[in-house]
Amino acid sequence: MGCNDAASCFCFWNKNLKQKLEKTHCLQEVQEVQRSQGSQGDGKEHGKEIGKEMVVNPWEVSGKVDYQKLVEHFGAGLISPDLLDRLHRVILQTGRVKELHPWLRRGIFFSHRDLHEICRLKEMGKPFYLYTGRGPSSEAMHLGHLLPFMFTKWLQDAFDVPLVIQMTDDEKFLWKGEYDSEDGDNLEHFRFLAMENAKDIIACGFDKSKTFIFSDCDYLGQMYPNVLRIWKSVTYNVAKSTFGFEGSSNIGKSAFPAIQMAPSFPSSFKVPLKEMENLACLIPCAIDQDPYFRITRNIAHKLVPKDHPLKGKPSLLFCKFFPPLQGTQGKMSSSDSNSAVFLTDSPQEIEKKIKRYAFSGGCETEEEQRVKGADLEVDVPFQWLTFFLEDDEKLQQIADDYSRGSGEFWGTGKVKECLIRVLQSLIKKHQEGHLGSCCVSSESSNFCKKLVLFGARAAK
């Protein structure tokens, strides 16, 4: 889902807007803005910052993220141990996977909206579909971009459900596009990036018979009736308050949120989802995308049949941000090649980046490290291992050794060596899959030209 550029962070009660609306007696709009903001807090106008250090919105993440505070302001819920146990039981009943994903066990996917409803549907034997996406801003994706797709692949394996993946090439053009009097605009550049990013997404190994990837530039016409309904249902005051649009913003920015909301409704995919308009939707994504779907949930009942099991509201699973190499604040960015490990990096480049740039929470001298141990909360190599080292016992051993300054993984060098091996193996496997995705079949070749994956075939 779309990501970069700074406009606003999350959207809380805008006192100035409230006063303006009250003066014109638009009380209904006051309430609508309030609902869209999820909670009433002490955030700055348009939510540009939470507290003094944290900025979180669909286009910018910076500072030290307080996830507890973030969830409270968004009005989402934490995944409780009881809910995690329930999800585990539901997954075991499918017989398709043996245990919960490590990112659920370790609290990386940590927050939700209506996940219990998805569990209830599966307990009743009722279907749902998955929706996630990517805003193509660079030719090569990095590890942070890969996270939602790796997790979505696991969800598809676990539940055996259809999946739609949105490539928001239109969004990136609206926020980052340029015009030159000689060469014109660069819209085709973002369409090209969408195609290249899609190859990396295919390489994750999704079920071809149940997966539909689409470019907004190519598929918008099919979603347009729902986009219209969303535009009709959401006032500009809500959009402005939620996303911080200003007078200098191009009109496309104001219109775009409805395009990201539309895939939440199965009627946007009459062929891939076989006109099953009562399907519930589960969206795995980073928590900075929540503003889109808070609004979606408020107006969802207007776009679905009355007997829709969740009244049209999409369920969401939120993950924490993947930190950059230089420190645990903010999230990884494509704009700084030294802050990220890309899916195109060679084994040598991976080793160089980890050794040179990965911020260490260890002490400066061996003597001090042996006495004090490392600060795991700020140590980037350890934090990255919590994402990519699958072995729980080994991860616990590293945590114990490194924090105490003793044992096999007593120091930063040992931890970095472990991380380098893990990443080299992960990216090598992905690169092999990427090569396969470029020539797997004529059907995939058609996708590369048109960016509609696996043809127009209906998801089974």
Protein Blocks (a to p, Z undefined) as FASTA:
>chain_A
ZZbdcfbdcddddfklmmmmmmnopaklmmmmmmmnopacfbdehhlagcjlbccdfkbc
edjddfklmmmmnopacddfklmmmmmmmmmmnomafbdcfklmnomambdehklmmmmm
mmnopacddddddddfbfbdcfklmmmmmmmmmmmmmnopaddddddfklmmmmmgccdf
klopaklmmmmmmmmmmmmmmmnopafklcccddfklmmmmmmmmmmmmmmmpcfklmmm
mnopafklcfklmmmmmmmmmmmpmklmmmlnoopakbccdddddfklmmmmmmmmmmmm
mmccfklfklopacdddddddddfkbcehjddfklmklpccfkbcfklmmmmmmmmmccf
bdfbfklmmmnopafklmmklmmmmmmmmblmlmmmmmmmmmnopajklpfklmmmmmmm
mmmmmmmmmmmmmmmmmmmpmklmmmmmnopghijbdcZZ
